[in-house]
């Protein structure tokens, strides 16, 4: 007798079998600021190691975000402190495996790598990039919301500028080393400058569709299409204010996935949760352990398992494979 699995059972099975990759979370910032780790159950965190294992996560990208008051060498030291906090935890648990190459990705084991959410830790010194690369940084967003030596973020004011000379220099060095360019948070002039100056796929780690919800951090259709034309991807994010007006739910995340898959194709949509960087995540997506519910929702909407595999992780793995040396 053949038994038909429910959407819930199929979703759990897919998370056991497939690569699952989340392109953006701020957990290390909370580890550093709040003075405790995520190795044991941490209900106030969105990600802890037990729930990460439960979700079948195979690569969690941890951002090294520096608040605006950290400038120059203070930003460098703060980023190093976050990496140090991870290394301290790694000594306690072998599951905290660093991902440095695409060959390190394993659908049966978890892994972690680092990104910059704003290039402030370089303190205007492009030569520091190789140091951070050797420590595991594999992706860089040039800006957060403000202005730095490389470009303007989207909150600098009504007349933002594009890339600076140092910004172009940084893009060249990223290309040489094999570091993914993240265009989340950058002001639109810098977005288009970076699209023209960079080579290979580019990403927006955590952004949604502006046409579906008009928020400054969401991307216009022409931006989404430009990323797709370069072979890149957009990480659909769970930030409630990027999803809808008022309370956000898992269905709002699915709506943005639907929209972007229709507009730019299933090869260019992925996950970029922003867990631990948001105060109140969408209902039914309250932590990393809820990711199978998102997969269940895609199955219920008629998504094939091949399409789901791309959105859960294969698209990230493809981009990593093209950029990482």
Backbone bond lengths (Angstrom), bond angles and torsions (degrees), N, CA, C in turn:
res aa  C-N    CA-C-N  psi(-1)  N-CA   C-N-CA  omega(-1)  CA-C   N-CA-C  phi
1 X - - - 1.472 - - 1.526 109.55 -
2 X 1.331 117.01 128.22 1.450 122.29 -179.97 1.531 109.80 -87.02
3 X 1.323 115.26 130.25 1.465 120.16 178.85 1.524 109.41 -103.99
4 X 1.316 116.55 127.74 1.455 121.11 177.59 1.517 109.22 -88.74
5 X 1.334 116.29 122.81 1.453 119.96 -179.39 1.526 110.20 -73.19
6 X 1.307 116.78 144.51 1.459 121.49 173.13 1.524 109.53 -71.04
7 X 1.330 116.56 165.38 1.470 119.93 176.14 1.523 110.61 -56.66
8 X 1.339 116.00 -40.30 1.459 120.10 -179.57 1.520 110.93 -62.55
9 X 1.322 117.00 -46.51 1.471 120.80 -179.83 1.522 111.49 -65.57
10 X 1.328 116.48 -39.52 1.476 119.63 178.07 1.519 110.88 -65.28
11 X 1.324 116.63 -40.05 1.470 120.06 179.42 1.518 110.62 -61.58
12 X 1.330 117.58 -45.71 1.456 120.52 179.27 1.521 110.94 -62.12
13 X 1.323 116.51 -39.73 1.464 120.12 179.08 1.519 111.03 -65.03
14 X 1.328 117.61 -41.35 1.466 120.76 178.22 1.522 111.38 -61.44
15 X 1.324 116.82 -38.90 1.467 120.01 179.56 1.524 111.85 -69.80
16 X 1.317 117.01 -21.56 1.467 119.59 174.09 1.522 111.90 -80.82
17 X 1.331 116.36 -26.86 1.465 120.39 -171.64 1.525 113.93 -99.39
18 X 1.329 117.71 -34.13 1.460 122.07 -167.91 1.527 111.70 -98.43
19 X 1.335 115.14 159.83 1.453 120.13 167.80 1.530 109.34 -67.07
20 X 1.323 116.45 131.29 1.454 121.54 175.64 1.527 107.12 -123.89
21 X 1.335 116.01 120.80 1.460 121.90 -174.44 1.525 109.34 -132.02
22 X 1.323 115.98 129.72 1.468 122.00 175.32 1.522 107.74 -113.35
23 X 1.328 116.54 123.51 1.452 121.22 -171.91 1.511 116.76 -83.13
24 X 1.350 117.85 -2.44 1.472 116.47 -177.52 1.522 111.54 -164.10
25 X 1.336 116.09 122.95 1.464 122.29 170.49 1.518 108.57 -150.57
26 X 1.321 116.30 150.05 1.467 122.82 -175.84 1.522 112.50 -105.07
27 X 1.311 117.82 26.51 1.462 121.81 -173.13 1.528 112.72 -61.56
28 X 1.335 117.86 -38.58 1.465 119.32 -177.94 1.526 111.91 -65.57
29 X 1.307 117.57 -30.43 1.461 120.33 175.15 1.524 109.75 -61.65
30 X 1.334 116.74 -42.55 1.460 120.18 179.52 1.526 111.07 -69.98
31 X 1.333 116.75 -38.68 1.462 119.60 176.40 1.524 110.18 -57.10
32 X 1.334 116.21 -44.65 1.457 120.84 -178.65 1.523 111.65 -69.69
33 X 1.322 117.15 -45.47 1.461 121.03 -174.12 1.524 112.63 -74.38
34 X 1.317 116.77 -35.33 1.461 119.67 -171.88 1.519 113.06 -99.39
35 X 1.336 116.81 -4.86 1.448 120.46 169.35 1.507 116.29 74.81
36 X 1.353 117.96 17.18 1.459 118.38 172.81 1.516 109.05 -141.82
37 X 1.327 115.45 161.74 1.464 119.57 -172.65 1.524 110.92 -96.70
38 X 1.318 115.22 -174.47 1.458 120.35 -179.67 1.530 110.57 -118.71
39 X 1.339 117.37 21.36 1.458 120.67 -178.05 1.525 111.93 -70.77
40 X 1.307 116.87 -33.64 1.464 122.55 177.43 1.525 108.83 -106.82
41 X 1.326 117.81 167.84 1.469 119.24 179.14 1.530 111.76 -51.93
42 X 1.320 115.51 128.27 1.466 121.75 -178.69 1.525 107.42 -131.61
43 X 1.326 117.72 86.45 1.466 121.05 -172.89 1.519 114.16 -58.70
44 X 1.338 117.48 -26.00 1.464 119.09 -179.42 1.523 111.97 -81.70
45 X 1.339 118.13 -12.30 1.468 122.15 173.60 1.533 109.39 -88.64
46 X 1.308 116.22 157.53 1.467 119.98 170.99 1.525 111.12 -86.22
47 X 1.329 116.35 -23.85 1.460 121.84 178.75 1.520 108.90 -127.02
48 X 1.302 116.67 125.26 1.457 121.43 163.58 1.522 107.11 -134.03
49 X 1.317 116.20 164.84 1.459 119.37 -172.51 1.530 113.03 -61.91
50 X 1.341 119.94 -43.54 1.471 117.95 178.57 1.524 113.18 -59.35
51 X 1.334 117.84 -43.16 1.468 119.94 -179.63 1.523 111.23 -72.20
52 X 1.333 116.82 -32.57 1.463 120.01 176.22 1.526 110.43 -62.38
53 X 1.328 116.43 -42.66 1.458 120.33 177.09 1.527 110.71 -65.89
54 X 1.318 116.74 -38.81 1.463 121.42 178.25 1.523 111.56 -60.53
55 X 1.330 116.88 -37.12 1.469 121.55 -178.83 1.525 112.77 -78.99
56 X 1.336 118.14 -7.90 1.454 120.70 -178.10 1.510 113.16 72.30
57 X 1.339 117.69 28.90 1.461 121.22 -178.54 1.527 110.19 -70.22
58 X 1.329 116.12 129.72 1.462 121.26 -177.21 1.517 114.05 -109.06
59 X 1.329 117.69 -19.02 1.461 120.73 172.73 1.521 108.11 -153.13
60 X 1.321 115.05 112.74 1.454 121.11 174.97 1.518 107.93 -106.19
61 X 1.333 116.06 119.45 1.460 120.31 175.50 1.523 108.07 -86.24
62 X 1.319 116.11 119.99 1.456 122.32 177.39 1.525 109.00 -98.77
63 X 1.325 116.10 124.22 1.461 119.41 178.47 1.531 110.42 -79.48
64 X 1.326 114.43 146.12 1.462 121.87 172.98 1.523 106.32 -106.06
65 X 1.336 114.75 82.40 1.470 120.96 -175.80 1.516 109.41 -92.34
66 X 1.326 115.51 137.60 1.460 120.44 176.64 1.526 108.96 -117.16
67 X 1.332 117.60 123.71 1.464 120.45 179.30 1.532 111.11 -59.28
68 X 1.329 117.25 157.73 1.475 120.72 -174.89 1.523 114.39 -56.95
69 X 1.345 117.67 -27.65 1.464 118.57 -179.42 1.530 112.52 -72.84
70 X 1.325 117.30 -11.28 1.462 120.85 177.08 1.526 108.81 -94.74
71 X 1.310 116.45 108.17 1.452 122.26 -179.10 1.526 109.69 -125.41
72 X 1.338 115.58 157.70 1.455 120.08 176.57 1.516 112.28 58.94
73 X 1.325 115.82 -136.47 1.459 120.41 -176.34 1.524 112.52 -64.66
74 X 1.319 117.96 -25.24 1.472 119.94 177.01 1.531 110.32 -62.49
75 X 1.322 116.80 -37.57 1.463 120.14 177.68 1.525 110.64 -67.37
76 X 1.327 116.53 -38.82 1.467 120.57 178.12 1.520 110.34 -60.78
77 X 1.325 115.72 -48.18 1.465 120.48 -178.22 1.525 110.78 -63.97
78 X 1.313 116.96 -38.78 1.464 118.89 -179.20 1.519 111.09 -65.74
79 X 1.333 117.98 -42.00 1.463 120.44 177.43 1.524 110.89 -62.00
80 X 1.328 116.01 -42.13 1.465 119.59 177.93 1.531 110.97 -63.46
81 X 1.326 117.03 -35.05 1.462 120.51 178.95 1.527 111.21 -65.19
82 X 1.337 117.44 -37.18 1.461 120.16 177.21 1.523 111.03 -66.54
83 X 1.338 116.65 -42.51 1.465 119.60 176.42 1.521 109.90 -62.32
84 X 1.325 116.77 -41.72 1.457 120.91 178.84 1.523 111.41 -61.25
85 X 1.329 117.28 -40.16 1.466 120.74 178.08 1.521 110.68 -61.84
86 X 1.323 116.29 -39.97 1.465 119.61 176.95 1.529 110.44 -64.30
87 X 1.326 117.35 -44.86 1.458 120.81 -179.24 1.530 111.51 -62.89
88 X 1.328 116.78 -36.75 1.460 120.15 176.03 1.529 110.77 -59.60
89 X 1.343 115.98 -44.02 1.458 119.89 178.88 1.524 111.30 -69.22
90 X 1.316 115.91 -35.74 1.465 120.69 -178.83 1.526 111.33 -60.97
91 X 1.317 116.71 -33.14 1.463 119.58 178.59 1.526 111.81 -65.81
92 X 1.332 116.51 -22.06 1.462 120.43 -179.46 1.516 113.13 -91.03
93 X 1.338 117.63 -29.39 1.462 120.50 -174.44 1.511 110.87 -134.82
94 X 1.331 116.36 122.52 1.471 121.17 -178.61 1.524 111.78 -68.88
95 X 1.340 117.74 -17.28 1.469 119.20 179.13 1.534 112.28 -66.20
96 X 1.325 117.20 -19.38 1.462 120.37 -178.95 1.531 109.35 -82.53
97 X 1.310 113.75 69.42 1.460 123.45 -175.99 1.517 109.10 -90.08
98 X 1.324 117.48 129.48 1.461 119.96 179.07 1.526 110.91 -82.57
99 X 1.327 114.09 139.82 1.461 121.84 176.65 1.512 107.81 -99.86
100 X 1.325 116.37 117.12 1.469 120.84 179.25 1.516 112.02 -114.71
101 X 1.327 117.07 -24.15 1.458 122.65 -177.39 1.527 108.42 -137.15
102 X 1.313 117.25 158.19 1.459 120.82 -179.87 1.523 110.68 -60.53
103 X 1.313 116.94 -32.93 1.468 120.11 179.62 1.526 111.91 -64.28
104 X 1.342 118.00 -15.43 1.460 121.47 177.85 1.526 112.60 -77.78
105 X 1.333 117.45 -17.96 1.464 120.41 179.92 1.519 109.56 -67.25
106 X 1.324 115.99 133.74 1.465 121.11 -175.25 1.524 108.50 -143.68
107 X 1.343 119.00 118.58 1.465 120.33 -178.13 1.524 113.99 -66.24
108 X 1.324 117.65 -5.42 1.460 120.63 179.63 1.529 113.18 -108.48
109 X 1.337 117.23 -1.69 1.463 119.58 -176.65 1.521 110.33 -138.60
110 X 1.337 117.10 149.68 1.466 119.40 175.41 1.518 110.91 -79.36
111 X 1.332 115.82 161.31 1.454 122.14 175.14 1.514 109.39 -158.72
112 X 1.332 115.88 167.16 1.452 121.53 -173.23 1.521 109.74 -144.55
113 X 1.329 116.55 145.59 1.460 120.96 167.80 1.525 108.01 -143.00
114 X 1.334 115.95 173.60 1.456 121.47 -172.69 1.520 111.03 -115.20
115 X 1.329 114.59 152.01 1.464 121.45 172.83 1.522 108.36 -136.28
116 X 1.328 116.02 159.33 1.460 121.68 169.39 1.519 108.11 -96.02
117 X 1.332 116.16 129.39 1.467 120.67 168.79 1.519 106.45 -101.67
118 X 1.326 114.62 78.89 1.450 122.42 -168.45 1.514 108.82 102.65
119 X 1.341 117.02 131.17 1.471 121.42 -174.01 1.523 112.92 -87.47
120 X 1.330 117.73 20.89 1.465 121.35 178.94 1.529 113.76 -55.08
121 X 1.346 120.89 -34.61 1.475 119.13 -179.86 1.531 114.42 -60.59
122 X 1.320 117.77 -17.17 1.468 119.64 176.58 1.527 111.63 -76.37
123 X 1.329 116.43 -13.98 1.472 121.73 177.90 1.525 111.92 52.34
124 X 1.322 116.55 37.40 1.462 120.87 179.04 1.517 114.06 73.58
125 X 1.310 117.85 11.91 1.463 122.49 -175.80 1.528 109.12 -118.01
126 X 1.323 117.39 99.65 1.460 121.61 -175.72 1.529 111.64 -62.12
127 X 1.317 117.70 -27.70 1.461 120.05 -178.57 1.530 112.45 -64.60
128 X 1.345 117.86 -19.82 1.461 120.08 177.54 1.525 112.31 -71.97
129 X 1.331 116.97 -15.14 1.458 119.18 -177.16 1.527 111.40 -57.91
130 X 1.326 117.59 -42.56 1.459 119.06 -177.88 1.528 111.39 -63.98
131 X 1.321 117.57 -33.84 1.463 120.39 176.96 1.523 109.81 -60.87
132 X 1.341 116.46 -49.49 1.454 119.79 179.90 1.526 111.32 -67.76
133 X 1.319 117.14 -33.38 1.458 119.85 176.27 1.530 110.17 -59.45
134 X 1.312 116.56 -44.21 1.466 120.47 179.78 1.521 112.02 -66.30
135 X 1.324 116.70 -21.93 1.468 121.24 177.06 1.529 112.53 -88.16
136 X 1.340 117.06 -5.01 1.457 119.35 174.40 1.504 116.95 115.94
137 X 1.339 118.74 5.22 1.466 120.54 176.77 1.533 108.47 -74.75
138 X 1.318 115.69 122.88 1.465 120.69 -176.19 1.527 113.21 -124.41
139 X 1.336 117.17 2.80 1.462 119.98 -179.85 1.521 108.06 -154.50
140 X 1.340 116.12 143.13 1.465 120.09 -177.70 1.527 110.24 -137.29
141 X 1.337 115.39 126.19 1.459 121.29 163.12 1.524 106.81 -90.92
142 X 1.306 117.01 125.91 1.464 120.13 -174.28 1.523 112.18 -60.90
143 X 1.324 117.05 -35.23 1.464 120.37 -176.67 1.521 110.61 -134.43
144 X 1.316 114.80 160.51 1.455 120.45 157.75 1.526 104.34 -96.20
145 X 1.314 120.46 -131.39 1.465 120.22 -174.18 1.524 113.94 -89.11
146 X 1.330 117.63 -18.19 1.456 119.80 -175.09 1.520 113.06 -101.40
147 X 1.327 114.88 -163.58 1.478 122.13 179.99 1.517 108.45 -97.59
148 X 1.318 115.99 139.49 1.462 120.63 173.04 1.526 108.58 -138.15
149 X 1.317 119.53 -177.15 1.467 119.58 -175.50 1.531 114.76 -64.37
150 X 1.338 117.77 -8.89 1.453 120.16 -172.29 1.528 113.69 -106.90
151 X 1.327 117.08 -31.11 1.470 120.68 -176.88 1.517 109.18 -174.34
152 X 1.324 114.97 177.80 1.462 121.90 176.83 1.522 110.08 -101.93
153 X 1.343 115.03 137.05 1.450 120.28 170.00 1.510 110.57 -81.09
154 X 1.317 115.65 175.75 1.470 118.75 -170.73 1.520 113.99 -79.90
155 X 1.346 118.50 0.13 1.460 119.82 179.60 1.525 112.87 -116.03
156 X 1.332 117.44 24.94 1.466 118.16 -178.51 1.523 112.52 -79.99
157 X 1.319 117.31 -14.14 1.461 119.48 -178.71 1.514 111.05 137.71
158 X 1.342 116.59 -172.84 1.469 120.27 -172.42 1.527 114.59 -74.83
159 X 1.339 118.03 -17.25 1.467 119.85 -176.34 1.533 111.07 -128.64
160 X 1.336 117.36 67.73 1.466 119.62 -178.01 1.520 111.66 -69.31
161 X 1.311 114.61 154.24 1.465 121.34 175.62 1.523 109.41 -98.72
162 X 1.334 114.73 172.70 1.451 120.75 178.95 1.522 111.29 -93.32
163 X 1.327 115.81 -146.61 1.457 120.56 -179.15 1.524 110.83 -70.72
164 X 1.311 115.82 144.72 1.460 121.25 171.85 1.529 109.00 -86.87
165 X 1.330 115.82 173.20 1.464 119.45 175.64 1.526 110.63 -57.99
166 X 1.328 116.23 -39.01 1.459 120.29 178.28 1.533 111.06 -67.78
167 X 1.330 116.34 -32.07 1.456 120.25 176.56 1.515 111.79 -63.03
168 X 1.329 116.37 -43.74 1.470 119.52 177.01 1.527 111.10 -63.80
169 X 1.333 116.02 -38.20 1.466 120.14 178.12 1.533 110.51 -62.94
170 X 1.331 116.08 -40.78 1.460 120.09 179.33 1.532 110.74 -63.98
171 X 1.319 117.49 -42.02 1.467 119.72 178.42 1.526 111.02 -59.21
172 X 1.313 117.28 -41.90 1.468 120.25 178.98 1.527 110.99 -61.52
173 X 1.339 116.28 -42.83 1.464 119.33 -178.11 1.528 110.64 -70.21
174 X 1.322 117.53 -36.24 1.460 120.49 175.49 1.521 110.98 -60.92
175 X 1.315 116.05 -41.09 1.457 120.06 179.04 1.529 110.95 -64.44
176 X 1.326 116.77 -40.72 1.464 120.57 -179.97 1.527 111.93 -63.24
177 X 1.343 115.92 -41.70 1.460 119.90 -176.84 1.525 112.64 -81.53
178 X 1.314 116.63 -29.85 1.451 120.70 -174.04 1.515 111.62 93.07
179 X 1.325 116.48 58.82 1.461 123.29 179.30 1.522 107.95 -117.86
180 X 1.322 117.00 130.10 1.460 121.94 -177.11 1.525 110.15 -70.55
181 X 1.330 116.48 136.89 1.461 122.90 176.86 1.521 109.63 -90.83
182 X 1.332 115.68 122.70 1.461 123.63 179.49 1.525 108.47 -107.31
183 X 1.332 116.42 123.56 1.462 121.49 -177.70 1.531 113.13 -103.45
184 X 1.326 116.79 17.87 1.463 119.08 170.75 1.531 108.90 -68.20
185 X 1.300 117.40 144.32 1.475 125.43 173.13 1.528 114.29 79.10
186 X 1.307 121.07 -17.70 1.454 120.65 -174.69 1.528 109.96 -75.38
187 X 1.345 116.75 146.26 1.464 121.22 175.63 1.527 109.35 -65.58
188 X 1.331 116.20 154.59 1.463 119.41 -171.59 1.533 114.02 -60.10
189 X 1.351 120.95 -39.02 1.471 118.10 176.67 1.535 112.16 -58.78
190 X 1.319 116.73 -40.55 1.453 119.90 177.34 1.514 112.46 -67.85
191 X 1.325 116.63 -34.33 1.463 120.57 175.63 1.523 110.38 -55.43
192 X 1.339 115.91 -50.85 1.460 118.99 -175.48 1.530 111.25 -73.29
193 X 1.336 117.70 -33.79 1.467 119.50 173.82 1.528 110.59 -59.72
194 X 1.330 115.67 -45.98 1.462 120.06 -178.23 1.524 111.48 -66.97
195 X 1.315 117.33 -35.70 1.464 119.64 177.37 1.525 110.83 -62.36
196 X 1.332 116.56 -38.73 1.462 119.98 -179.06 1.529 111.98 -74.56
197 X 1.331 116.46 -35.49 1.463 120.19 -171.43 1.517 113.84 -88.47
198 X 1.323 118.13 -24.12 1.458 120.69 -174.82 1.523 110.50 -88.22
199 X 1.320 114.16 165.33 1.463 121.04 178.71 1.524 108.61 -124.14
200 X 1.322 116.21 145.52 1.450 120.21 178.05 1.516 112.51 82.81
201 X 1.332 116.67 -175.80 1.464 120.91 -178.07 1.527 112.07 -64.72
202 X 1.322 115.87 145.68 1.466 122.66 172.51 1.519 107.35 -123.74
203 X 1.319 116.35 161.52 1.458 120.53 -177.43 1.522 110.21 -134.10
204 X 1.314 115.01 162.46 1.465 122.84 163.09 1.515 104.27 -122.31
205 X 1.327 116.68 106.18 1.456 120.14 -167.98 1.519 114.09 -64.53
206 X 1.342 116.62 -33.61 1.464 118.53 -176.59 1.525 108.56 -149.21
207 X 1.320 114.60 95.23 1.469 122.14 -179.39 1.521 108.08 -158.83
208 X 1.325 115.07 160.57 1.462 120.30 178.52 1.528 110.13 -126.47
209 X 1.318 116.33 -168.89 1.468 121.90 -173.45 1.519 110.61 -91.61
210 X 1.357 116.24 120.83 1.464 121.30 179.73 1.532 111.13 -63.36
211 X 1.328 117.68 -34.37 1.466 120.15 -178.54 1.522 111.86 -64.73
212 X 1.332 115.64 -27.54 1.463 119.43 -179.13 1.525 111.34 -87.45
213 X 1.334 116.18 -33.44 1.465 120.50 176.68 1.522 107.96 -149.46
214 X 1.316 116.26 118.06 1.468 122.18 -171.25 1.529 110.85 -80.91
215 X 1.321 114.92 84.96 1.460 122.24 175.99 1.522 108.08 -123.04
216 X 1.346 118.90 140.06 1.466 120.31 -176.50 1.521 114.67 -56.81
217 X 1.321 117.88 -26.61 1.457 120.04 -179.21 1.526 113.10 -82.91
218 X 1.325 116.72 -10.08 1.454 119.44 176.44 1.528 110.53 -85.46
219 X 1.309 115.99 159.07 1.459 121.33 -173.35 1.522 111.79 -99.80
220 X 1.335 114.51 139.89 1.460 120.46 175.03 1.523 109.68 -70.04
221 X 1.342 114.92 160.39 1.465 119.03 -178.39 1.525 111.86 -56.52
222 X 1.341 117.17 -40.08 1.467 118.65 -178.02 1.527 111.45 -67.49
223 X 1.336 117.33 -29.79 1.464 120.10 175.49 1.525 110.71 -71.31
224 X 1.322 116.24 -44.24 1.462 119.98 177.25 1.523 110.90 -58.46
225 X 1.325 116.32 -44.59 1.463 119.93 -179.00 1.523 111.29 -65.86
226 X 1.328 116.87 -37.86 1.467 119.91 179.96 1.527 110.83 -64.26
227 X 1.336 117.57 -41.29 1.461 120.96 177.24 1.526 110.06 -62.28
228 X 1.326 116.48 -43.74 1.463 119.81 -179.45 1.527 111.54 -65.27
229 X 1.329 116.94 -40.15 1.468 120.24 -179.57 1.521 111.92 -62.70
230 X 1.328 116.30 -25.17 1.467 120.74 177.33 1.525 112.10 -88.82
231 X 1.322 116.91 3.68 1.451 119.77 -179.81 1.512 114.35 81.71
232 X 1.344 116.79 13.33 1.456 120.83 -176.79 1.511 112.70 -89.98
233 X 1.319 115.96 -160.14 1.462 120.85 -178.33 1.519 110.66 -152.92
234 X 1.328 114.17 164.41 1.462 123.06 174.37 1.519 107.96 -121.36
235 X 1.337 116.24 127.44 1.453 120.77 175.90 1.516 110.02 -86.15
236 X 1.326 116.31 109.99 1.462 120.13 177.33 1.519 108.53 -62.75
237 X 1.335 114.86 130.30 1.456 119.02 -173.30 1.519 111.54 -110.43
238 X 1.337 115.32 158.47 1.455 121.38 -174.91 1.529 112.45 -101.12
239 X 1.322 117.42 10.43 1.472 120.41 179.69 1.532 108.34 -62.90
240 X 1.332 119.11 118.03 1.462 120.15 -173.76 1.526 114.35 -54.85
241 X 1.351 116.88 -41.97 1.466 118.89 -177.16 1.519 112.46 -70.51
242 X 1.329 118.19 -14.20 1.468 121.36 175.08 1.529 111.50 -89.19
243 X 1.329 116.02 -9.53 1.462 120.98 -174.31 1.520 113.17 -99.28
244 X 1.336 115.93 -40.72 1.461 119.41 -172.04 1.524 109.14 -168.18
245 X 1.304 116.42 174.23 1.462 122.22 171.38 1.520 108.33 -93.50
246 X 1.324 117.16 127.93 1.452 119.94 -177.20 1.513 110.72 92.18
247 X 1.320 115.57 -156.85 1.455 120.46 -176.57 1.519 112.66 -69.44
248 X 1.319 116.02 135.64 1.463 121.57 -179.58 1.522 110.17 -102.89
249 X 1.323 114.43 149.94 1.453 122.04 -178.45 1.522 108.72 -135.55
250 X 1.309 116.72 165.38 1.455 121.64 176.28 1.532 111.89 -50.61
251 X 1.329 117.73 -36.34 1.468 120.33 -179.30 1.524 112.06 -62.28
252 X 1.331 118.04 -30.53 1.465 120.05 176.81 1.531 110.64 -68.06
253 X 1.320 117.51 -37.52 1.463 120.50 175.12 1.525 109.97 -62.68
254 X 1.318 116.03 -45.22 1.470 119.90 178.79 1.528 111.42 -61.79
255 X 1.318 117.17 -35.23 1.467 120.00 179.22 1.523 110.86 -64.18
256 X 1.340 118.00 -40.54 1.460 120.30 178.17 1.531 111.00 -69.45
257 X 1.319 116.92 -36.89 1.465 119.23 174.39 1.520 109.82 -60.94
258 X 1.334 116.59 -48.37 1.471 120.42 178.76 1.526 111.36 -54.98
259 X 1.327 115.46 -47.79 1.466 119.57 -175.90 1.522 110.71 -61.52
260 X 1.327 116.55 -47.15 1.465 118.99 -175.87 1.515 112.05 -72.27
261 X 1.318 117.84 -35.70 1.470 119.34 175.56 1.525 110.05 -61.25
262 X 1.322 116.97 -41.50 1.469 120.81 178.75 1.528 111.11 -66.15
263 X 1.332 117.16 -40.68 1.462 121.12 -174.98 1.518 112.77 -77.31
264 X 1.335 117.67 -46.03 1.474 119.82 -170.90 1.522 113.75 -120.97
265 X 1.338 117.79 -4.96 1.448 120.10 174.45 1.520 114.08 97.99
266 X 1.307 115.15 155.49 1.463 122.13 -174.61 1.520 113.50 -69.07
267 X 1.330 117.90 -14.95 1.462 121.11 179.51 1.532 112.85 -79.34
268 X 1.319 117.29 -4.36 1.466 119.76 -170.50 1.530 113.28 -127.39
269 X 1.320 116.77 18.31 1.457 122.23 -179.71 1.527 108.58 -124.92
270 X 1.331 116.91 135.09 1.458 121.34 -176.60 1.523 108.45 -147.97
271 X 1.338 116.53 -164.47 1.464 121.93 -178.22 1.523 110.54 -109.55
272 X 1.340 115.73 136.46 1.464 122.27 174.22 1.514 108.66 -146.84
273 X 1.315 116.70 73.96 1.473 122.51 -163.17 1.522 114.76 -58.61
274 X 1.335 117.96 -42.79 1.471 123.90 -167.46 1.521 111.22 67.63
275 X 1.322 117.03 25.92 1.458 119.89 173.73 1.529 110.64 -57.61
276 X 1.307 115.55 146.19 1.459 125.65 -176.64 1.523 112.90 66.46
277 X 1.321 117.00 4.77 1.458 121.47 171.17 1.513 111.28 -112.31
278 X 1.332 116.72 1.89 1.460 122.63 -179.83 1.531 107.94 -126.08
279 X 1.313 115.50 150.72 1.466 119.15 -175.33 1.521 112.34 -87.10
280 X 1.333 117.40 -36.87 1.466 120.32 -175.88 1.523 108.65 -135.99
281 X 1.328 118.15 90.78 1.465 120.26 -178.27 1.520 111.64 -66.53
282 X 1.315 117.24 167.97 1.473 120.15 -179.26 1.527 111.78 -59.75
283 X 1.313 116.06 148.32 1.458 119.22 173.46 1.527 108.81 -60.88
284 X 1.310 114.74 144.41 1.469 124.61 -176.25 1.530 113.16 70.76
285 X 1.354 116.42 4.10 1.471 121.04 173.34 1.526 108.29 -138.36
286 X 1.312 115.60 53.07 1.457 120.35 -170.20 1.523 114.02 -86.77
287 X 1.314 117.57 -2.51 1.454 121.39 177.96 1.508 110.37 -173.35
288 X 1.329 115.70 175.00 1.459 120.90 -175.02 1.530 111.58 -60.57
289 X 1.333 117.21 -28.45 1.463 120.76 -179.18 1.519 112.77 -67.29
290 X 1.331 117.33 -14.21 1.465 121.88 -178.44 1.527 113.03 -87.17
291 X 1.331 118.20 -3.94 1.463 118.90 -177.87 1.532 113.32 -55.86
292 X 1.348 119.95 -37.47 1.467 117.04 175.97 1.522 113.66 -58.51
293 X 1.339 117.94 -27.30 1.469 119.99 176.21 1.519 111.06 -65.72
294 X 1.338 116.83 -34.90 1.456 120.46 175.82 1.528 109.95 -65.76
295 X 1.308 116.32 -42.72 1.473 120.56 177.15 1.524 110.28 -63.42
296 X 1.308 116.60 -40.77 1.469 120.32 176.24 1.523 110.66 -59.10
297 X 1.322 116.78 -40.44 1.459 120.33 177.88 1.517 112.37 -64.81
298 X 1.344 117.48 -38.21 1.470 119.71 177.15 1.522 110.91 -66.26
299 X 1.329 116.84 -40.09 1.470 119.57 176.57 1.526 110.79 -61.33
300 X 1.318 116.89 -42.99 1.463 121.12 -179.01 1.526 111.74 -64.19
301 X 1.341 116.55 -25.80 1.463 120.68 178.45 1.530 112.20 -88.95
302 X 1.307 116.77 6.17 1.461 120.39 174.75 1.511 115.36 90.56
303 X 1.325 117.47 11.26 1.464 119.49 178.04 1.523 109.63 -69.02
304 X 1.320 116.21 135.78 1.459 120.81 176.73 1.523 109.65 -72.04
305 X 1.324 115.58 159.57 1.458 118.89 177.43 1.528 110.87 -64.90
306 X 1.330 118.13 -30.97 1.468 120.99 177.55 1.524 110.73 -65.55
307 X 1.333 117.00 -41.26 1.466 120.17 178.30 1.529 110.25 -67.05
308 X 1.306 116.83 -43.44 1.454 120.93 179.49 1.525 110.67 -61.19
309 X 1.333 116.77 -39.28 1.467 120.14 178.90 1.514 111.31 -59.23
310 X 1.325 117.52 -38.03 1.458 120.96 178.00 1.518 110.89 -65.92
311 X 1.326 117.28 -47.38 1.459 121.54 -176.04 1.530 111.04 -67.97
312 X 1.326 116.93 -38.40 1.468 120.23 -179.06 1.517 112.79 -69.14
313 X 1.344 118.00 -33.12 1.457 116.35 -175.84 1.511 116.87 -170.17
314 X 1.308 117.82 -27.87 1.466 118.60 -174.77 1.521 112.48 -64.01
315 X 1.335 117.42 -33.45 1.467 118.73 179.18 1.525 111.02 -66.54
316 X 1.335 116.41 -42.55 1.464 118.72 175.54 1.530 109.86 -61.35
317 X 1.322 117.39 -44.79 1.468 120.31 -178.24 1.525 110.86 -61.31
318 X 1.328 116.94 -37.87 1.467 120.04 178.89 1.527 111.29 -64.05
319 X 1.328 116.48 -46.84 1.464 120.09 179.89 1.533 110.33 -63.73
320 X 1.326 116.66 -45.69 1.460 119.52 176.97 1.530 110.61 -56.37
321 X 1.324 115.84 -42.54 1.461 119.54 -178.89 1.510 113.43 -64.18
322 X 1.325 117.56 -31.73 1.457 120.82 -179.55 1.526 112.47 -79.81
323 X 1.345 117.44 -27.41 1.472 120.56 -173.53 1.521 112.07 -100.93
324 X 1.327 117.58 -45.55 1.447 119.55 -175.25 1.526 110.42 -66.28
325 X 1.310 116.21 130.55 1.466 120.55 -178.52 1.524 109.27 -80.05
